Amino acid sequence: MARVPEDIGCVNEKCIAKDECKRQTIVKNGTSREIHELNGSEVKKCGKFLQN
């Protein structure tokens, strides 16, 4: 699987890790280069999850 660059943000309200995910944080603070909705769900993280 290709690695997602660290400046790609994510907006995924159903992701189990959304409140602790660096990708959502960079969208909220405006530093993301692009915004995607990655594959997190109610029961799993997306696999592209980055700790704060």
Steps between C-alpha positions, in 0.01 A plus 500: 500500500630847413587723793297822527718813541481658846350826367186325370215568743194289563142586584322179595234542768434126535865402570561349844826700534379836367544685831864397537612497137768740376341499152179654635700748710685639197168553319360693797808721537526564125843347432391209279596514132205281399199353679384142450258269675708196583366155587439517876171367631306469825708193589847563354763762421589565137855359503630845406446616857766727649541559872499864616 
